[in-house]
Amino acid sequence: MDTKDDMATTSLPHQLKIAARSRIAPFIAMDVLARANAHAQAGRDVVHLEVGEPGGGAPAPVLEAARRALEGGAIGYTEALGRPALRAAIAAHYRQSYDLAVDPGQVVVTVGASGAFVLSFLAAFDPGDRVVVPEPAFPAYKNILRALGIEVVRLGLGPASDFKPTAAMLEALAPPLHGLILASPGNPTGTMLARSELAALAAFCRARGIRLVADEIYHGITYEQPASTILELDRDAIVINGFSKYFCMTGWRLGWLVAPADLVRPIELLAQNLFISPPALAQEAALAAFACRAELDLRVETYRRSRAALLDCLPKGGLDRFAPVDGAFYLYADVGHLSADSHDLCAQVLEHTGVALTPGTDFDGEGGHRYLRLAFAGAPDRVITGAGRVVDWLRSRR
Ligand SMILES: Cc1ncc(COP(=O)(O)O)c(C=O)c1O
């Protein structure tokens, strides 16, 4: 007789397979977060400068809209492409922010920007296609592409080009190239591409039939110039954005993409089958987000103040070489003169100061060991406390 216990103790005739495609790199910032939380649970005062999460939570009108939706009844499935009212509101956002007409029919609401990556990579690329990822970059680009069997063509960036890719760099890569992932402002650098620089990359891609995928999730969080959307320059590009960063709605898991008309139906079929629909409650709440821009812009001003305080304080500890921090809420610091291995340096900083930082290896497998990322999206007093502790510790090592 086969009891439950018998089945548990019977050894399997074969070791069951784990798919090779699942063997991707970890998201190191999340591993650091787990370690930092373990320190906090042990009673230490931990300052979280490792994850890019706005401190304040969603604006009050967004919470109120969610409450109304909950009281109003069923939270059910929605259209796979998202609620028409939200798609229209997102299209109107392009008119308001960029003076650009976007057809709501080309807007797709997704499960975070992360869900938009999966949908757009599946819709635009086949296994074996070669997609350029300029690094340092948000690690999910290459990890998702690899999990989907798409070849990642690394383009290493550094201070010589101000961490910006150029058409000449792309020209030097071996063909064929099927896609290019761009992020402006980028994570981990915060560096932005000017409109003319985006235009040159778009022209290169158009001439060679390379699909551009532009991650614009940090639009709205800029310190010098407003960001240009690639939609002004290349109507064949896929634009990805979402509610996690400027709109401060990380946990609501809502993003969007704008796709060329001929990609919308393929994306809809994928969305129906992969996700059924984006979360209904978050969609109702997000409808209220576009009216909160005055409040959200004030939050950007707090990031601006933290950025200024950090740029003033960190050099006192020898951290004085950063990628251009035009937007987002990160400083990508060169620590090559302080340590041969930023992973080890971040571990020591956490151990000695209780400040969690992310090693650059998360964002750049080849050059990242000489960089670390410091995220300043949290409460300014905590950011400044954390930076002060790091500076004091670095000075004590000299
Ligand atoms: C560049 C970039 N894109 C996308 C995301 C993920 O966005 P979402 O929370 O909407 O999935 C992040 C999160 O840190 C990011 O830095």
The ligand as a MOL file (V3000), in Angstrom:
LIG
                    3D

  0  0  0     0  0            999 V3000
M  V30 BEGIN CTAB
M  V30 COUNTS 16 16 0 0 0
M  V30 BEGIN ATOM
M  V30 1 C 15.2690 50.4790 -14.7010 0
M  V30 2 C 14.1600 49.7390 -14.0340 0
M  V30 3 N 13.1680 49.2230 -14.7750 0
M  V30 4 C 12.1740 48.5190 -14.2060 0
M  V30 5 C 12.1240 48.3020 -12.8440 0
M  V30 6 C 11.0060 47.4640 -12.2500 0
M  V30 7 O 9.8210 48.1610 -12.2770 0
M  V30 8 P 8.4630 47.5260 -11.7540 0
M  V30 9 O 8.4120 47.6870 -10.2790 0
M  V30 10 O 7.4220 48.3890 -12.4220 0
M  V30 11 O 8.3890 46.1270 -12.2080 0
M  V30 12 C 13.1070 48.8220 -12.0350 0
M  V30 13 C 13.0930 48.6000 -10.5790 0
M  V30 14 O 13.9920 48.9240 -9.8470 0
M  V30 15 C 14.1500 49.5740 -12.6440 0
M  V30 16 O 15.1410 50.1060 -11.9310 0
M  V30 END ATOM
M  V30 BEGIN BOND
M  V30 1 1 1 2
M  V30 2 1 2 3
M  V30 3 2 2 15
M  V30 4 2 3 4
M  V30 5 1 4 5
M  V30 6 1 5 6
M  V30 7 2 5 12
M  V30 8 1 6 7
M  V30 9 1 7 8
M  V30 10 2 8 9
M  V30 11 1 8 10
M  V30 12 1 8 11
M  V30 13 1 12 13
M  V30 14 1 12 15
M  V30 15 2 13 14
M  V30 16 1 15 16
M  V30 END BOND
M  V30 END CTAB
M  END
